[in-house]
Amino acid sequence: MDIQPTALLRIKQFSRNPVPYGVSTIWKMVREGRFPPPIRLSSRTTVWRGADILAWLAEKAGNPALAAAPAPKP
């Protein structure tokens, strides 16, 4: 999956690929502060910024230059 920095993604759009964890593990990591927090759009809709997911992946891959890049302005 190609994640755009400006995208708003539902958890099933990035769990397993490219994020190598399932849905319940991602939620556990959010609670523990080890994964970017989501944005609550409504009582039934939660999304993540593409830029946050990309930065998290870059950090895990050991590329701090990409992880530190600022999120693009909408």
C-alpha positions in Angstrom: 0.0 0.0 0.0 1.3 3.5 -0.9 0.4 5.9 1.9 0.1 9.5 1.0 1.1 12.0 3.8 -2.1 14.0 3.4 -4.4 10.9 3.6 -6.7 10.1 6.5 -6.6 6.3 7.0 -8.9 3.9 8.8 -7.0 1.2 10.8 -7.8 -1.6 8.4 -6.2 0.3 5.6 -2.8 0.1 7.1 -2.9 -2.8 9.6 -0.8 -5.8 8.4 0.5 -3.9 5.4 2.5 -1.7 5.7 2.3 -1.7 9.5 3.2 -5.3 10.5 0.6 -5.6 13.3 -3.0 -6.5 13.5 -5.8 -4.2 14.7 -5.9 -5.2 18.3 -2.1 -4.9 18.6 -2.2 -1.4 17.1 -4.8 -0.3 19.6 -2.8 -1.7 22.5 0.3 0.2 21.2 -1.8 3.4 21.0 -2.8 3.0 24.7 0.8 2.4 25.6 2.0 5.4 23.7 4.0 3.4 21.2 1.9 4.3 18.2 0.6 7.6 16.9 -2.7 8.6 18.4 -5.8 8.6 16.1 -8.1 11.4 15.2 -11.8 10.9 16.2 -14.0 12.2 13.4 -17.3 11.0 14.9 -18.5 8.4 17.5 -17.9 5.6 14.9 -15.1 7.0 12.8 -11.4 7.0 13.8 -8.6 7.8 11.4 -4.8 8.3 11.4 -2.9 10.9 9.4 -0.8 9.3 6.7 2.1 11.5 7.7 2.0 10.1 11.3 2.0 6.5 10.0 4.9 7.2 7.6 6.9 8.9 10.3 6.3 5.9 12.7 7.4 3.5 9.9 10.5 5.6 9.2 11.4 5.7 12.9 11.0 1.9 13.2 13.2 1.4 10.0 15.9 3.5 11.6 15.6 6.5 9.4 15.3 9.5 11.8 15.6 12.0 9.0 12.3 10.9 7.6 10.7 10.4 11.0 11.5 14.0 11.9 10.1 15.5 8.7 7.1 17.8 9.5 3.7 16.8 8.4 2.5 18.7 5.3 0.0 21.4 5.6 -3.5 20.6 4.2 
